[in-house]
Amino acid sequence: MNIPTNIFKSYDIRAIYPSEINEESAAIIVNAIHAFFKENFPEKNKLSIVIGHDMRISSPSLHKVIVDTLVNGGAQVIDVGLISTPSFYFSVFHYDYDCGIQISASHNPKEYNGLKIVRNSHNGLVKIGKTTGMEDIKRMSLEGIGVTSREKGTVEKKDGILKDEIQSAMDLLGKNPKFNKYKIVADTANAMGAQYIEALFEMIPADLVKMNFELDGTFPNHAPDPLDFNNLRDLQAKVLSEKADFGLAPDGDGDRLFFVDEKGQILPATLITGLVAQELLKVNPGATILYDIRYVLTPRKIIEEMGGKSEITKVGHAFITEKMYETGAIFGGESSAHYFYKSNGNAESQLITIMLILKLMSDTGKALSELATSVRRSFESGEFNFKVTNASEILIALKEKYKDGELSELDGVAITYPDFRFSVRTSNTEPLLRLNLESTDETVTKRKFDEIKSFIEQMAKSE
């Protein structure tokens, strides 16, 4: 079986079904993952491995093959079935299982599928990515290394996860948190966010207006990618027509979440990071909070004002989870609307994020737009993507052109000046070069963004 090497990404496995990943290749890869896990837990005879999947058309058949492969290898499989990625992470960490595999391709188009892999250090989850084992899994898969066992494993179905997850998120907010009843519109793009949003608002008061809640792996209404703001237009319009208090837009597997305020404006994820950081630092003074290199001015300033500590991370959920584990951070916010919590094993929990925002609105009586404005410390360009074949050449040229600025090469090239900063990096999941720029002055943001965008376009080479 010829397994393409390019499907092993920086922080997950992602591929086109069935040409790049299928039932046969999935069995080989998962057997290698099982062998990798056994190296991580040498003292254990049978590993407890959580298996979940999203609503993609190919997910059920891949799920069956993966469960069968692990059982044949002697594993104790905990089958959590159809589940969002944050709920999957909660399952592994909260119930203290050894490791887990989630079948999902996140926000990618319908023809994709993939695997997200975690192991439980019992002090937090370690997401398997480029620096935490993906290269080993790739090598073992290509070499056909796996697990053989004369004794078959077992399968246990696990129910009641969402109820436990919601209660756990609520416990983080203190005893009996009070929520006002708000009108909320949610567009879940026929994807997994529908599951936890519906469950949440069955337990706390809200007038929930549902858009595209029926799970459908063909994504008949629009792509499940809220980072493409074109996919949020109907949600913005619905928030305004319903006179709702805010809107929610999760991605395909539910681990990203964008907010639309009552004015129909899409809020930059850094503003949500700022609001969450403020709330958590009130009860965890001096704690560490992380944010990624794309936009740093707003979160860094808010954390400084609250007396907290902060660190910048590379982009990507595996890198951020790894950094949270290293630093002991209580929270991490990513510009693509991933929000990570120590209480969820350093993994994403959009339930906590939603409840923290609801509690803040309820406690202050302020609209979401007011709260967002109160933490804005910079103006962001929004991400612009270039399809290029000479990314390395462009990064070198940017370093030369802007060599009088403060350079960081943590992730691509980020250069800081007193009045603005920008980040240019290659995508971990797509053949793209990504530009982000921010400044404390809105006019400077626009002027400098246009300048750097034009420079990259002049240098860009494409196929």
Secondary structure, DSSP 8 states (H G I E B T S, - for coil): ----GGGB-SSSEEEETTTTS-HHHHHHHHHHHHHHHHHH-TT-SS-EEEEEE-S-TTHHHHHHHHHHHHHHTT-EEEEEEE--HHHHHHHHHHTT-SEEEEE--TTS-TTEEEEEEEEE-SSSEEE--TTTTHHHHHHHHHHT-----SS--EEEE---HHHHHHHHHHHHT-SS-----EEEEEE-TTSTHHHHHHHHHHHS-EEEEEES-S--TT-SSS-S-TTSGGGGHHHHHHHHHTT-SEEEEE-TTSS-EEEEETTS-B--HHHHHHHHHHHHHHHSTT-EEEEETT--HHHHHHHHHTT-EEEEE-SSHHHHHHHHHHHT-SEEE-TTS-EEEGGGTTEE-HHHHHHHHHHHHHHH---HHHHHHHH--SEE---EEE--S-HHHHHHHHHHHTTTSEEE-SSSEEEE-SSEEEEEEE-SSSS-EEEEEEESSHHHHHHHHHHHHHHHHHH----
